[in-house]
Amino acid sequence: MSSSSPPSLPEATAVVLLRRYSTDPQLEEAAEKLTNCARTFKQYLAAIIVNMLGFVFGTTLGWPAIAQPQLQSNSSDLNPLLDAAGEALIISNNDMSWLSAVLCAACVAGTFIFGWLADRLGRKRAGLVGAVPYVVSWLCILFADHIAWLYVGRVLAGLAGGSSLVVCPLYVGETSEDALRGLLGSLFSIMLTAGILFTFVVGAFSSFRVLAIVCLTLPCAFFIAFLWLPDTPVYLLSRGDVPLAVRSLTWLRGGRADLVDDELAKLVANMKDGQEESSGGASSSPGAKEMLRQLVATRAARRALFIVMTLFTMQQFCGINAILSYTVEIFQESGSTLQPVVATIIVGFLQLVGVCAASVGVDRAGRKILLVVSYVSMCVCLAILGGCFYMKKALGQDISYIGWLPVVCLSMYSVTYAVGAGPVPFILVSELFGSNVRSLATSMSISLCSVLAFIVMKFYPDVCEGIGVHGSMWLFSGFSCFGALFAWFGVVETKGKPMAVIQHELEGRKPAPRTGPFAGAARTFNPAPGDIYYQPPAERAEEESEASL
């Protein structure tokens, strides 16, 4: 006779019973762990679902590297573009560069469109709208019988990419706790890289149209899953919808009413301070011109904009998009003995490993350290890779005896890019700006990123013809060196700090000694009224130990 398992208690009930009827320290610890799990689970769930939009964008970024050999094949079995006689239409390298770059050009318009939609319709509705052009773009590629349809599909994918680049960082930054903000913020880069690798793997073992069918299902899955998530509390508060903001925050914090009350008060105080500081106390919803004025009204906002735009500039000028788009071609010309498609998958996998490592280290090592390590490592890898091309192309030497070296350098380059230069700018863009200008700043920063990506991807073949592949690698290496210097001297560390403290540091205000009943710590901040007091963990632990004595 089979015995049925007893019904499980709801989490909240279990926690209450454990705390009320137990004096065992182990049970109390279990109750605390259960509470923390319930509090963080839905934040992780929300971040994973919204970053599915980043995964979809990754599939569009990885598509050119896999599609190029098929679109330039003279076999009608591989090439989907056929003429009236049934012969394969081989597209030129110039057309291929335009197919890669036009996505970035359209992404510029997409970031502003979806930045505006995120402010007017909300983060959730903007994300749902962004899934629609993704679906249409893959339909255009699926049924393409002429290169014009490929261009239409890539333009639509670029417009939709604006939703991924704007909505994902905004949504995660406005729904995550301070302690989880770095980890969850790095999920965008993880999903983006996973989408690129997904395209490499599926494209290597399937036809052109099968790949399009598989990728078509992804935005549909995102749309269905994202329907069930609430909008962000920050957006709902900015619209004056306090009941929905409370409901959203309660869901995101696992029903912890004590956390909701405190955090809601902090959000209201931060929004009020930001509005008073930038608009003289005006509480109405600002227009585009007013938001632009607010973006440059304070030293903190101007400095944040400079930091983020410089980081995105260095991110693109280190050559990542050009190298990803021409990975197969680079391996073919490098003299590597490894099959180009296999090497491409290896590079994509290692990049994913690097992003996952960054997601763990971003809240431990800090943003600045990851950026410096990333740029220095990329500088070295690109310099060595340029040397391999110089020996093979310029000197005409046989480098088959070191055919493994280009693979190692490109793999390490991808890993170290994914550790810092790739994910950290997207994390900082959601951390450095106040809620009143965050969406506009995100749109402007990512639009600059898209413009620079277009320039690099479109003119990379021309640069290679002018100064050689080795010259382009050394040029990317030089920009990586500059990125390391800027990260060390120009970037503000945000690890574990609330918004008020980050804005305090961006303003350049030096710490002042505290007075009154809380005086004692010499290196802590003296926050203004309404600020959220922050104290580094080391100092807090030291004060607690002194108090216990």
KEPAKOL-981569 format. One line per field, with one value per residue (C-alpha): residue number from 1; x, z, y. Coordinates in nm, 3 decimals. Layout:
! KEPAKOL-981569
kelo	NUM  ... .
x	X  ... .
z	Z  ... .
y	Y  ... .
//
This chain:
! KEPAKOL-981569
kelo	1  2  3  4  5  6  7  8  9  10  11  12  13  14  15  16  17  18  19  20  21  22  23  24  25  26  27  28  29  30  31  32  33  34  35  36  37  38  39  40  41  42  43  44  45  46  47  48  49  50  51  52  53  54  55  56  57  58  59  60  61  62  63  64  65  66  67  68  69  70  71  72  73  74  75  76  77  78  79  80  81  82  83  84  85  86  87  88  89  90  91  92  93  94  95  96  97  98  99  100  101  102  103  104  105  106  107  108  109  110  111  112  113  114  115  116  117  118  119  120  121  122  123  124  125  126  127  128  129  130  131  132  133  134  135  136  137  138  139  140  141  142  143  144  145  146  147  148  149  150  151  152  153  154  155  156  157  158  159  160  161  162  163  164  165  166  167  168  169  170  171  172  173  174  175  176  177  178  179  180  181  182  183  184  185  186  187  188  189  190  191  192  193  194  195  196  197  198  199  200  201  202  203  204  205  206  207  208  209  210  211  212  213  214  215  216  217  218  219  220  221  222  223  224  225  226  227  228  229  230  231  232  233  234  235  236  237  238  239  240  241  242  243  244  245  246  247  248  249  250  251  252  253  254  255  256  257  258  259  260  261  262  263  264  265  266  267  268  269  270  271  272  273  274  275  276  277  278  279  280  281  282  283  284  285  286  287  288  289  290  291  292  293  294  295  296  297  298  299  300  301  302  303  304  305  306  307  308  309  310  311  312  313  314  315  316  317  318  319  320  321  322  323  324  325  326  327  328  329  330  331  332  333  334  335  336  337  338  339  340  341  342  343  344  345  346  347  348  349  350  351  352  353  354  355  356  357  358  359  360  361  362  363  364  365  366  367  368  369  370  371  372  373  374  375  376  377  378  379  380  381  382  383  384  385  386  387  388  389  390  391  392  393  394  395  396  397  398  399  400  401  402  403  404  405  406  407  408  409  410  411  412  413  414  415  416  417  418  419  420  421  422  423  424  425  426  427  428  429  430  431  432  433  434  435  436  437  438  439  440  441  442  443  444  445  446  447  448  449  450  451  452  453  454  455  456  457  458  459  460  461  462  463  464  465  466  467  468  469  470  471  472  473  474  475  476  477  478  479  480  481  482  483  484  485  486  487  488  489  490  491  492  493  494  495  496  497  498  499  500  501  502  503  504  505  506  507  508  509  510  511  512  513  514  515  516  517  518  519  520  521  522  523  524  525  526  527  528  529  530  531  532  533  534  535  536  537  538  539  540  541  542  543  544  545  546  547  548  549 .
x	0.000  0.166  0.188  0.121  0.357  0.215  0.112  0.387  0.331  0.351  0.687  0.553  0.368  0.674  0.891  0.641  0.612  0.987  1.044  0.753  0.787  1.159  1.448  1.699  1.964  1.983  1.610  1.627  1.908  1.694  1.406  1.637  1.766  1.410  1.315  1.613  1.540  1.181  1.299  1.553  1.392  1.149  1.419  1.625  1.319  1.228  1.588  1.615  1.285  1.348  1.700  1.555  1.518  1.898  1.929  1.717  1.939  2.243  2.106  2.086  2.445  2.581  2.385  2.629  2.925  2.723  2.526  2.824  2.965  2.615  2.525  2.858  2.831  2.772  2.576  2.199  2.166  2.339  2.261  1.893  1.911  1.841  1.794  1.523  1.725  1.765  2.132  2.274  2.306  2.642  2.648  2.963  3.179  3.046  2.687  2.786  2.944  2.624  2.412  2.627  2.641  2.285  2.163  2.372  2.253  1.890  1.971  2.045  1.686  1.561  1.723  1.554  1.220  1.216  1.363  1.065  0.825  0.979  0.895  0.549  0.418  0.637  0.929  0.705  0.499  0.811  0.965  0.652  0.641  1.010  0.939  0.719  0.989  1.209  0.939  0.888  1.264  1.312  1.009  1.174  1.497  1.309  1.121  1.392  1.449  1.630  1.892  1.643  1.443  1.759  1.815  1.456  1.498  1.825  1.681  1.385  1.623  1.823  1.512  1.413  1.768  1.698  1.439  1.690  1.959  1.724  1.458  1.678  1.920  1.635  1.410  1.682  1.828  1.486  1.376  1.695  1.822  2.154  2.327  2.206  2.226  2.569  2.501  2.158  2.280  2.546  2.276  2.221  2.572  2.538  2.218  2.354  2.663  2.454  2.240  2.550  2.677  2.332  2.339  2.691  2.596  2.255  2.385  2.680  2.450  2.145  2.048  1.990  1.612  1.607  1.820  1.567  1.278  1.450  1.537  1.180  1.045  1.260  1.088  0.753  0.860  0.983  0.652  0.450  0.678  0.714  0.335  0.327  0.580  0.486  0.621  0.900  0.815  1.023  0.819  0.488  0.587  0.692  0.336  0.184  0.041  0.139  -0.091  0.052  0.405  0.345  0.201  0.499  0.757  0.577  0.589  0.955  1.052  0.868  0.590  0.823  0.613  0.893  1.129  0.860  0.783  1.148  1.242  0.936  1.024  1.379  1.253  1.019  1.295  1.543  1.291  1.195  1.557  1.638  1.343  1.415  1.785  1.745  1.416  1.376  1.102  0.884  0.692  0.521  0.641  0.915  0.926  1.221  1.382  1.337  1.488  1.784  1.832  1.814  2.075  2.335  2.204  2.422  2.788  2.693  2.481  2.742  3.020  2.810  2.730  3.098  3.200  2.937  2.987  3.364  3.327  3.090  3.331  3.621  3.396  3.337  3.685  3.840  3.690  3.455  3.170  3.403  3.581  3.255  3.104  3.415  3.523  3.514  3.705  3.964  4.035  4.062  4.327  4.516  4.677  4.511  4.484  4.149  3.827  3.686  3.332  3.463  3.694  3.401  3.197  3.495  3.533  3.161  3.167  3.472  3.313  3.009  3.236  3.398  3.064  2.952  3.277  3.217  2.867  3.019  3.311  3.132  2.997  3.317  3.607  3.416  3.345  3.673  3.903  3.716  3.742  4.117  4.191  3.969  4.124  4.485  4.430  4.260  4.547  4.799  4.590  4.523  4.890  4.996  4.720  4.836  5.187  5.063  4.895  5.205  5.429  5.191  5.071  5.347  5.654  5.513  5.634  5.482  5.323  5.157  5.388  5.210  4.867  4.723  4.831  4.563  4.294  4.430  4.465  4.118  3.970  4.140  4.037  3.672  3.691  3.855  3.617  3.328  3.479  3.468  3.453  3.134  2.902  3.026  2.913  2.560  2.569  2.697  2.438  2.169  2.363  2.511  2.199  1.904  1.561  1.451  1.708  1.795  1.597  1.725  2.084  2.050  1.915  2.192  2.472  2.356  2.285  2.647  2.746  2.535  2.678  3.033  2.949  2.815  3.134  3.361  3.167  3.115  3.467  3.662  3.718  3.836  4.076  4.214  4.276  4.449  4.675  4.636  4.466  4.769  4.738  4.368  4.448  4.720  4.481  4.223  4.502  4.588  4.227  4.218  4.525  4.353  4.042  4.248  4.391  4.047  3.896  4.166  4.163  3.815  3.555  3.370  3.332  2.964  2.989  2.724  2.654  2.301  2.207  2.242  2.605  2.690  2.547  2.738  3.068  2.991  2.939  3.292  3.188  3.445  3.342  3.273  3.306  2.973  2.831  2.560  2.467  2.600  2.950  3.246  3.352  3.613  3.579  3.202  2.976  2.769  2.461  2.221  1.858  1.678  1.998  2.032  2.325  2.582  2.875  3.138  3.098  3.446  3.376  3.028  3.168  3.435  3.177  2.953  3.242  3.331  2.968  2.948  3.253 .
z	0.000  -0.118  0.127  -0.010  0.088  0.322  0.161  0.169  0.353  0.168  0.210  0.413  0.653  0.693  0.781  1.040  1.207  1.214  1.377  1.620  1.759  1.732  1.949  1.770  1.601  1.306  1.245  1.276  1.020  0.791  0.826  0.732  0.425  0.319  0.354  0.146  -0.120  -0.151  -0.169  -0.446  -0.655  -0.838  -0.902  -1.075  -1.263  -1.385  -1.492  -1.687  -1.867  -1.970  -2.087  -2.325  -2.542  -2.525  -2.629  -2.937  -3.021  -2.990  -3.258  -3.501  -3.419  -3.477  -3.799  -4.049  -3.952  -4.020  -4.320  -4.515  -4.637  -4.747  -4.917  -5.106  -5.210  -5.575  -5.468  -5.495  -5.209  -4.969  -5.110  -5.061  -5.319  -5.666  -6.005  -6.260  -6.394  -6.048  -6.019  -5.692  -5.660  -5.494  -5.296  -5.281  -4.979  -4.995  -4.969  -4.680  -4.496  -4.546  -4.414  -4.100  -4.056  -4.144  -3.826  -3.618  -3.819  -3.760  -3.395  -3.354  -3.442  -3.239  -2.917  -2.933  -3.038  -2.756  -2.508  -2.581  -2.562  -2.231  -2.082  -2.237  -2.229  -1.959  -1.960  -1.995  -2.292  -2.469  -2.437  -2.570  -2.868  -2.934  -2.990  -3.293  -3.535  -3.435  -3.554  -3.881  -3.945  -3.918  -4.144  -4.406  -4.384  -4.387  -4.711  -4.877  -5.246  -5.313  -5.121  -5.074  -4.830  -4.632  -4.601  -4.482  -4.225  -4.096  -4.066  -3.865  -3.647  -3.581  -3.482  -3.249  -3.113  -2.970  -2.743  -2.618  -2.550  -2.374  -2.201  -2.055  -1.856  -1.751  -1.629  -1.438  -1.288  -1.159  -1.015  -0.848  -0.496  -0.453  -0.352  -0.668  -0.915  -1.055  -1.089  -1.248  -1.463  -1.616  -1.728  -2.038  -2.163  -2.073  -2.272  -2.560  -2.583  -2.544  -2.837  -3.054  -2.960  -3.020  -3.377  -3.433  -3.315  -3.485  -3.807  -3.824  -3.832  -4.020  -4.339  -4.390  -4.361  -4.069  -3.870  -3.946  -3.830  -3.503  -3.435  -3.520  -3.220  -2.969  -2.973  -2.960  -2.643  -2.489  -2.564  -2.388  -2.082  -2.042  -2.038  -1.684  -1.532  -1.370  -1.481  -1.274  -0.948  -1.056  -1.372  -1.191  -0.923  -1.190  -1.325  -0.981  -0.970  -0.612  -0.564  -0.872  -0.765  -0.425  -0.589  -0.829  -0.554  -0.328  -0.602  -0.678  -0.308  -0.247  -0.036  0.225  0.344  0.567  0.268  0.049  0.291  0.336  -0.030  -0.147  0.084  -0.057  -0.417  -0.348  -0.173  -0.457  -0.724  -0.530  -0.478  -0.845  -0.964  -0.723  -0.807  -1.184  -1.242  -0.942  -0.783  -1.091  -1.047  -1.383  -1.641  -1.843  -2.220  -2.439  -2.422  -2.046  -2.000  -2.215  -1.999  -1.686  -1.832  -1.838  -1.544  -1.275  -1.257  -1.159  -1.472  -1.702  -1.556  -1.571  -1.936  -2.016  -1.841  -2.007  -2.357  -2.335  -2.221  -2.508  -2.750  -2.629  -2.633  -3.006  -3.103  -2.951  -3.258  -3.105  -3.356  -3.658  -3.525  -3.445  -3.786  -3.973  -3.742  -4.010  -4.257  -3.993  -3.914  -4.283  -4.333  -4.008  -4.116  -3.838  -3.900  -3.719  -3.918  -3.924  -3.821  -3.532  -3.423  -3.435  -3.200  -2.965  -2.956  -2.887  -2.609  -2.441  -2.462  -2.282  -2.014  -1.971  -1.932  -1.670  -1.480  -1.497  -1.353  -1.044  -1.012  -1.083  -0.726  -0.572  -0.762  -0.866  -1.199  -1.232  -1.177  -1.431  -1.690  -1.641  -1.655  -1.960  -2.164  -2.075  -2.174  -2.501  -2.581  -2.548  -2.741  -3.033  -3.050  -3.075  -3.328  -3.539  -3.525  -3.664  -3.956  -4.016  -4.036  -4.274  -4.497  -4.495  -4.453  -4.634  -4.370  -4.305  -3.959  -3.971  -3.689  -3.464  -3.620  -3.271  -3.167  -3.359  -3.209  -2.858  -2.901  -3.047  -2.782  -2.499  -2.658  -2.658  -2.298  -2.161  -2.357  -2.198  -1.851  -1.843  -2.159  -2.276  -1.972  -1.744  -1.958  -1.966  -1.587  -1.533  -1.761  -1.522  -1.210  -1.276  -1.378  -1.172  -1.254  -1.410  -1.693  -1.701  -2.012  -2.216  -2.104  -2.191  -2.538  -2.606  -2.484  -2.670  -2.984  -2.981  -2.933  -3.236  -3.455  -3.370  -3.425  -3.771  -3.854  -3.736  -3.908  -4.237  -4.280  -4.126  -4.472  -4.610  -4.319  -4.374  -4.741  -4.647  -4.357  -4.363  -4.120  -3.892  -3.893  -3.797  -3.510  -3.381  -3.411  -3.201  -2.955  -2.917  -2.837  -2.580  -2.411  -2.393  -2.251  -1.968  -1.878  -1.879  -1.669  -1.406  -1.385  -1.499  -1.386  -1.054  -0.862  -0.796  -0.638  -0.368  -0.338  -0.332  -0.587  -0.345  -0.269  -0.637  -0.719  -0.422  -0.563  -0.917  -0.786  -0.648  -0.290  -0.041  0.266  0.570  0.933  1.084  1.380  1.633  1.795  1.500  1.496  1.512  1.171  1.023  0.659  0.621  0.433  0.582  0.363  0.287  0.406  0.203  0.105  0.180  0.412  0.289  0.480  0.333  0.464  0.624  0.830  0.921  1.049  1.246  1.414  1.495  1.657  1.864  1.972  2.081  2.304 .
y	0.000  0.319  0.607  0.952  1.232  1.498  1.825  2.088  2.413  2.741  2.912  3.202  2.967  2.747  3.045  3.173  2.831  2.781  3.119  3.101  2.750  2.683  2.794  2.570  2.789  2.550  2.579  2.955  2.956  2.738  2.983  3.271  3.083  3.001  3.367  3.483  3.222  3.339  3.701  3.650  3.376  3.602  3.860  3.592  3.469  3.818  3.890  3.563  3.614  3.976  3.887  3.631  3.941  3.973  3.607  3.681  3.978  3.753  3.521  3.815  3.917  3.567  3.511  3.679  3.460  3.144  3.277  3.415  3.079  2.973  3.301  3.300  2.936  2.845  2.538  2.569  2.321  2.559  2.904  3.002  3.285  3.151  3.317  3.239  2.946  2.795  2.889  3.021  3.399  3.463  3.786  3.998  4.079  4.435  4.312  4.087  4.379  4.580  4.292  4.290  4.667  4.767  4.598  4.838  5.139  5.044  4.982  5.354  5.441  5.144  5.260  5.601  5.451  5.198  5.445  5.667  5.372  5.261  5.602  5.632  5.274  5.124  4.884  4.580  4.699  4.826  4.479  4.311  4.547  4.474  4.104  4.180  4.311  4.017  3.777  3.965  3.986  3.611  3.557  3.780  3.579  3.249  3.322  3.535  3.464  3.792  3.988  4.275  4.062  3.992  4.367  4.416  4.142  4.286  4.637  4.504  4.301  4.618  4.813  4.529  4.523  4.866  4.708  4.450  4.709  4.952  4.742  4.467  4.690  4.921  4.641  4.456  4.774  4.885  4.549  4.419  4.475  4.653  4.328  4.146  4.433  4.345  3.972  4.014  4.302  4.078  3.832  4.047  3.979  3.610  3.574  3.784  3.563  3.249  3.364  3.409  3.063  2.916  3.049  2.914  2.565  2.537  2.696  2.456  2.153  2.283  2.461  2.831  2.806  2.561  2.805  3.081  2.860  2.776  3.140  3.244  3.051  3.243  3.587  3.409  3.224  3.551  3.728  3.458  3.444  3.823  3.869  3.729  3.970  4.302  4.639  4.794  4.974  5.275  5.328  5.276  5.529  5.779  5.753  5.798  5.446  5.362  5.056  4.883  4.978  4.818  4.507  4.484  4.529  4.281  4.018  4.086  4.061  3.736  3.888  4.041  4.337  4.471  4.497  4.649  4.933  5.029  4.999  5.188  5.475  5.479  5.478  5.768  5.964  5.904  6.003  6.317  6.418  6.359  6.567  6.853  6.858  6.855  7.037  7.265  7.058  7.008  6.687  6.663  6.413  6.589  6.605  6.513  6.858  6.877  6.530  6.632  6.942  6.727  6.493  6.771  6.976  6.820  6.727  6.372  6.320  6.473  6.264  5.947  6.014  6.070  5.746  5.532  5.675  5.635  5.274  5.195  5.363  5.149  4.843  4.881  5.003  4.694  4.523  4.269  4.300  4.295  3.987  3.807  3.889  3.772  3.491  3.221  3.439  3.537  3.173  3.090  3.359  3.310  2.984  2.786  2.413  2.394  2.391  2.747  2.647  2.438  2.720  2.962  2.741  2.712  3.090  3.137  2.879  3.032  3.376  3.238  3.093  3.435  3.610  3.358  3.416  3.791  3.752  3.590  3.829  4.157  4.181  4.045  4.198  4.509  4.675  4.866  4.566  4.355  4.633  4.677  4.303  4.266  4.548  4.460  4.095  4.193  4.428  4.144  3.889  4.124  4.224  3.857  3.781  4.074  3.934  3.601  3.776  3.988  3.681  3.503  3.790  4.053  3.830  3.526  3.284  2.944  2.954  2.611  2.501  2.754  2.707  2.670  3.020  3.220  2.998  3.047  3.425  3.470  3.243  3.431  3.759  3.648  3.526  3.840  4.065  3.878  3.918  4.297  4.509  4.338  4.322  4.603  4.902  4.760  4.722  5.075  5.232  5.108  5.213  5.558  5.753  5.872  5.736  6.067  6.047  5.677  5.582  5.879  5.818  5.450  5.534  5.787  5.563  5.255  5.459  5.572  5.208  5.110  5.387  5.284  4.916  5.007  5.199  4.917  4.638  4.824  4.956  4.667  4.505  4.841  4.891  4.541  4.622  4.947  4.846  4.469  4.237  4.263  4.643  4.630  4.390  4.620  4.915  4.731  4.646  5.015  5.106  4.826  4.975  5.314  5.143  4.993  5.335  5.498  5.219  5.263  5.641  5.743  5.487  5.515  5.189  5.109  4.764  4.724  5.097  5.247  5.510  5.802  5.717  5.667  6.009  6.152  6.022  6.134  6.485  6.468  6.547  6.429  6.231  6.445  6.333  6.234  6.421  6.353  6.021  5.820  5.974  5.742  5.619  5.851  5.748  5.732  5.969  6.248  6.210  6.488  6.461  6.197  6.013  5.644  5.594  5.345  5.208  4.970  4.613  4.609  4.922  4.800  4.468  4.653  4.878  4.580  4.395  4.702  4.742  4.377  4.426 .
//
